[in-house]
Amino acid sequence: MNTKQLNYFIQVAETKSIAAAARQLDIAQPALSLQISKLEHELKTTLFIRDYRGVQLTEAGVLFEAHVRNVLNQLERASNDIAELEGSPKGKIVVAMNQASINLLAMPLSKAIEQQFPDIELDLRSGLSYEVTGYLTSGEADLAIIYEGGVDSKNIHCELLIQENLFFATKPGDENRNQEAITFASLADHEIMITSEKESLGHLINEYEKLTGIKLKKRAPYGQLLTGLRFICEGHCNMILPSSALYHLEATEQIKSLKIIEPEIFRNVYIATDMSRPVRNITLKIIELIKQCTLQEYQNSNWRGKLPSRD
């Protein structure tokens, strides 16, 4: 088994056709079929089913594909890391973030990379907090921006990025025009869309309910953050969110945010890496850029909360 065979296998899996894969690889179709057969013989299993539709992965093939992609990605990273020793950082880096953080950091981070490290290719992934943690632990991401819920794994190293305040997000109106804050007790007067306890925010709000003895009127959200924000703007719902999720809509007065007090609600946001894998030089460079972008957005009042001391 060699990398050439693995790349051949991936090409066939993606095109679902020996003929199409052979054309893209610029090799003869019989030669490609022979390499796939050798691979199946070595693994002692069938990787593809041939039928009128072309070729389809078997169950073993699907499992093998996941491993092959991980191996090829690791080889590419190793090659890029070695190349970095001879020059400036380059290559692809995958960064996973929750939806609020990517809303705030995607633009300044991508601009900073273009200016300082033009040979770095940034691949941003987004999801709910547990999905982001999954990207990191599965090896799909080099680093992640996660919440408290992502620190359960002993292999995850976390560095505090910011302790963010949470806000009551609602439609602007005469009743809240001059209001800047709302007590946790007063939240009980409103229906609020909150994620389940499986997600970081839902778990955190549940803990504050236990702490205060106040039960909120909660309803399930309508899918992604972008959809929820639109519902707020239209006056159909309220949410509890960090400023990173809504600062751009505050600026245009489409959303009114009220700081939650008595007690304040904070949520820790971390930069996370997986200690079971080597931390690449390119990853360290991007971590520093993320810290710089966070400081910039904090100073612009787009990400409100408390920054850790940087000794």
C-alpha positions as CSV (number, residue, x, y, z in Angstrom):
1,M,0.0,0.0,0.0
2,N,1.3,3.4,-0.9
3,T,0.2,7.0,-1.2
4,K,-0.4,6.7,-5.0
5,Q,-2.9,3.9,-4.4
6,L,-4.6,5.9,-1.6
7,N,-5.0,8.9,-3.9
8,Y,-6.3,6.6,-6.7
9,F,-8.8,5.2,-4.2
10,I,-10.0,8.7,-3.2
11,Q,-10.4,9.8,-6.8
12,V,-12.6,6.7,-7.6
13,A,-14.6,7.3,-4.5
14,E,-15.3,10.9,-5.4
15,T,-16.1,10.4,-9.1
16,K,-17.9,7.1,-8.6
17,S,-16.4,6.0,-11.9
18,I,-13.2,4.2,-12.8
19,A,-13.3,5.8,-16.3
20,A,-13.8,9.3,-15.0
21,A,-11.1,8.9,-12.3
22,A,-8.7,7.5,-14.9
23,R,-9.2,10.6,-17.0
24,Q,-8.7,13.0,-14.1
25,L,-5.6,11.1,-13.0
26,D,-4.3,10.9,-16.6
27,I,-3.7,7.1,-16.4
28,A,-5.1,4.2,-18.4
29,Q,-8.3,2.7,-17.0
30,P,-7.0,-0.9,-16.8
31,A,-4.0,0.4,-14.8
32,L,-6.3,2.2,-12.4
33,S,-8.5,-0.9,-12.0
34,L,-5.4,-3.0,-11.3
35,Q,-4.2,-0.7,-8.5
36,I,-7.7,-0.8,-6.9
37,S,-7.7,-4.6,-7.1
38,K,-4.2,-4.7,-5.5
39,L,-5.5,-2.5,-2.7
40,E,-8.5,-4.7,-2.1
41,H,-6.3,-7.8,-2.2
42,E,-4.0,-6.3,0.4
43,L,-6.9,-5.3,2.7
44,K,-8.7,-8.7,2.1
45,T,-12.0,-6.9,1.4
46,T,-14.1,-5.4,-1.3
47,L,-14.0,-1.6,-1.3
48,F,-16.3,-0.9,-4.3
49,I,-19.4,-2.4,-5.8
50,R,-19.6,-2.2,-9.5
51,D,-23.1,-1.8,-11.1
52,Y,-24.9,0.1,-13.9
53,R,-24.4,3.4,-11.9
54,G,-20.6,3.0,-11.9
55,V,-18.9,2.2,-8.6
56,Q,-20.2,2.6,-5.0
57,L,-18.3,2.3,-1.8
58,T,-19.1,-0.8,0.3
59,E,-19.4,-0.5,4.1
60,A,-15.7,-1.3,4.4
61,G,-15.0,1.2,1.7
62,V,-16.7,4.0,3.6
63,L,-14.8,3.2,6.7
64,F,-11.5,3.0,4.8
65,E,-12.2,6.3,3.0
66,A,-12.4,8.1,6.4
67,H,-9.0,6.7,7.5
68,V,-7.4,7.4,4.1
69,R,-8.5,11.1,4.1
70,N,-7.1,11.5,7.6
71,V,-3.8,9.9,6.6
72,L,-3.4,12.0,3.5
73,N,-4.3,15.1,5.4
74,Q,-1.6,14.3,8.0
75,L,1.0,13.7,5.3
76,E,0.1,17.0,3.7
77,R,0.5,18.8,7.1
78,A,3.8,17.1,7.8
79,S,5.1,18.2,4.4
80,N,4.0,21.8,5.0
81,D,5.5,21.8,8.5
82,I,8.8,20.7,7.1
83,A,8.6,23.3,4.4
84,E,8.0,26.0,7.0
85,L,11.4,25.4,8.5
86,E,12.9,26.7,5.3
87,G,10.6,29.7,4.9
88,S,7.4,31.5,5.9
89,P,4.4,29.5,7.1
90,K,2.3,28.0,4.4
91,G,-0.3,25.4,3.8
92,K,-3.9,24.8,4.8
93,I,-5.2,25.2,8.3
94,V,-8.7,24.2,9.5
95,V,-10.2,26.3,12.3
96,A,-13.6,25.4,13.8
97,M,-15.8,27.9,15.6
98,N,-19.2,28.3,17.0
99,Q,-21.7,30.4,15.0
100,A,-21.3,33.6,17.1
101,S,-17.5,33.5,17.1
102,I,-17.3,33.0,13.4
103,N,-19.7,35.9,12.8
104,L,-17.2,38.1,14.6
105,L,-13.8,36.7,13.8
106,A,-14.1,35.4,10.2
107,M,-13.6,38.7,8.5
108,P,-10.7,40.2,10.6
109,L,-8.9,36.8,10.8
110,S,-9.1,36.2,7.1
111,K,-7.8,39.7,6.4
112,A,-5.0,39.4,8.9
113,I,-3.9,36.1,7.3
114,E,-4.0,37.6,3.8
115,Q,-1.8,40.5,4.9
116,Q,0.7,38.6,7.1
117,F,0.8,35.1,5.8
118,P,-0.5,35.0,2.2
119,D,0.7,31.4,1.7
120,I,-1.7,30.1,4.4
121,E,-5.1,28.8,3.2
122,L,-7.7,29.3,5.9
123,D,-10.6,26.7,6.1
124,L,-13.3,27.8,8.5
125,R,-15.8,25.3,9.9
126,S,-18.9,26.3,12.0
127,G,-21.4,24.5,14.1
128,L,-23.0,24.2,17.6
129,S,-20.5,23.9,20.5
130,Y,-20.5,20.1,20.6
131,E,-20.1,19.9,16.9
132,V,-17.1,22.2,17.0
133,T,-15.5,20.1,19.7
134,G,-16.1,17.1,17.5
135,Y,-14.2,18.7,14.6
136,L,-11.2,19.0,16.9
137,T,-11.2,15.6,18.5
138,S,-11.8,13.8,15.2
139,G,-8.8,15.5,13.6
140,E,-10.8,17.5,11.1
141,A,-9.7,20.8,12.6
142,D,-6.3,22.0,13.7
143,L,-7.7,24.2,16.4
144,A,-11.1,25.3,17.6
145,I,-12.9,28.1,19.5
146,I,-15.0,26.3,22.1
147,Y,-16.9,26.9,25.4
148,E,-16.7,25.2,28.8
149,G,-18.5,22.1,27.5
150,G,-15.6,21.3,25.2
151,V,-13.0,20.8,28.0
152,D,-14.2,17.3,29.1
153,S,-11.6,15.4,27.0
154,K,-8.3,15.0,28.7
155,N,-6.5,15.4,25.3
156,I,-7.9,18.9,24.8
157,H,-5.7,21.8,25.8
158,C,-7.7,25.0,26.4
159,E,-6.5,28.6,26.7
160,L,-9.0,31.3,27.8
161,L,-9.6,33.7,25.0
162,I,-12.4,35.9,26.5
163,Q,-15.0,35.7,29.3
164,E,-18.0,37.0,27.3
165,N,-21.1,38.7,28.7
166,L,-24.5,37.4,27.6
167,F,-27.3,39.7,26.6
168,F,-31.1,39.6,26.2
169,A,-31.6,40.2,22.4
170,T,-35.0,41.6,21.4
171,K,-36.6,43.9,18.9
172,P,-36.1,47.6,19.6
173,G,-39.2,49.5,20.8
174,D,-40.4,52.4,22.9
175,E,-40.5,50.2,26.0
176,N,-36.8,49.4,25.9
177,R,-35.4,52.5,24.1
178,N,-33.6,53.9,27.1
179,Q,-33.0,50.5,28.8
180,E,-29.5,49.1,29.0
181,A,-29.8,46.1,31.3
182,I,-32.3,43.5,32.5
183,T,-32.3,41.4,35.6
184,F,-32.3,37.7,35.4
185,A,-35.7,37.7,37.3
186,S,-37.2,39.9,34.6
187,L,-36.2,37.5,31.9
188,A,-39.0,35.3,33.2
189,D,-41.5,37.8,31.8
190,H,-40.5,37.0,28.3
191,E,-40.6,33.9,26.1
192,I,-37.0,33.1,25.0
193,M,-35.6,30.8,22.3
194,I,-32.8,28.8,23.9
195,T,-31.0,25.7,22.7
196,S,-31.2,22.4,24.5
197,E,-28.8,21.4,27.4
198,K,-26.7,19.5,24.9
199,E,-25.5,22.8,23.6
200,S,-23.3,25.1,25.7
201,L,-25.8,28.0,26.0
202,G,-28.7,25.8,26.9
203,H,-26.6,24.1,29.6
204,L,-25.4,27.4,31.0
205,I,-28.8,28.9,31.2
206,N,-30.1,25.8,33.0
207,E,-27.3,26.2,35.6
208,Y,-28.3,29.9,36.2
209,E,-31.9,28.8,36.6
210,K,-30.8,26.4,39.4
211,L,-28.6,29.1,41.0
212,T,-31.3,31.7,41.1
213,G,-34.4,29.5,41.5
214,I,-36.0,31.3,38.6
215,K,-37.5,29.3,35.7
216,L,-37.5,30.9,32.3
217,K,-40.1,30.4,29.6
218,K,-38.1,28.7,26.9
219,R,-38.8,27.5,23.4
220,A,-36.7,25.6,20.9
221,P,-34.8,27.8,18.3
222,Y,-35.6,27.8,14.6
223,G,-32.5,26.2,13.3
224,Q,-29.3,28.2,12.8
225,L,-28.2,31.5,14.4
226,L,-28.9,33.5,11.3
227,T,-32.5,32.4,11.3
228,G,-32.9,33.2,14.9
229,L,-31.5,36.7,14.4
230,R,-34.0,37.4,11.6
231,F,-36.9,36.3,13.9
232,I,-35.7,38.7,16.5
233,C,-35.5,41.6,14.0
234,E,-39.1,40.8,12.9
235,G,-40.2,40.8,16.6
236,H,-41.2,37.1,16.6
237,C,-38.8,36.0,19.4
238,N,-36.2,36.9,21.9
239,M,-32.8,35.2,22.5
240,I,-29.9,35.2,25.0
241,L,-26.7,35.8,23.0
242,P,-23.2,37.2,23.3
243,S,-22.5,40.5,21.6
244,S,-20.3,38.7,19.0
245,A,-23.5,37.2,17.5
246,L,-25.5,40.5,17.1
247,Y,-23.2,43.5,17.2
248,H,-23.7,44.2,13.5
249,L,-27.5,44.3,13.9
250,E,-27.2,46.6,17.0
251,A,-25.3,49.1,14.8
252,T,-28.2,49.3,12.4
253,E,-30.8,49.3,15.3
254,Q,-32.4,46.1,14.1
255,I,-31.8,44.4,17.5
256,K,-31.7,45.8,21.0
257,S,-29.4,44.1,23.4
258,L,-29.8,44.4,27.2
259,K,-27.0,43.3,29.5
260,I,-28.3,40.6,31.9
261,I,-27.6,41.5,35.5
262,E,-28.4,40.3,39.1
263,P,-26.6,38.1,38.3
264,E,-24.5,38.9,35.2
265,I,-24.1,35.9,33.0
266,F,-20.6,35.1,31.7
267,R,-19.4,32.3,29.4
268,N,-15.8,31.3,29.0
269,V,-14.5,31.1,25.4
270,Y,-11.3,29.1,24.8
271,I,-8.8,28.5,22.1
272,A,-8.5,24.7,22.0
273,T,-6.0,22.2,20.5
274,D,-5.7,18.5,20.7
275,M,-2.7,17.4,22.6
276,S,-2.7,13.9,21.1
277,R,-1.5,15.5,17.8
278,P,1.6,17.6,17.3
279,V,0.8,21.4,17.3
280,R,2.0,22.8,14.0
281,N,4.0,26.0,13.6
282,I,1.2,27.3,11.4
283,T,-1.3,26.6,14.2
284,L,0.7,28.7,16.6
285,K,0.8,31.6,14.2
286,I,-3.0,31.5,13.7
287,I,-3.5,31.3,17.5
288,E,-1.6,34.6,17.9
289,L,-3.7,36.2,15.1
290,I,-6.9,35.1,16.8
291,K,-5.8,36.7,20.0
292,Q,-5.0,39.9,18.2
293,C,-8.4,39.9,16.4
294,T,-10.1,39.3,19.7
295,L,-8.4,42.2,21.3
296,Q,-9.3,44.4,18.4
297,E,-13.0,43.5,18.5
298,Y,-13.0,43.8,22.3
299,Q,-11.6,47.4,22.0
300,N,-14.3,48.1,19.4
301,S,-17.0,46.9,21.9
302,N,-18.1,44.3,19.4
303,W,-17.1,41.4,21.8
304,R,-18.0,42.5,25.3
305,G,-16.8,40.8,28.5
306,K,-13.5,40.4,30.2
307,L,-10.1,39.6,28.6
308,P,-7.6,37.4,30.5
309,S,-4.4,39.1,31.6
310,R,-1.7,38.5,29.0
311,D,1.5,38.3,31.1
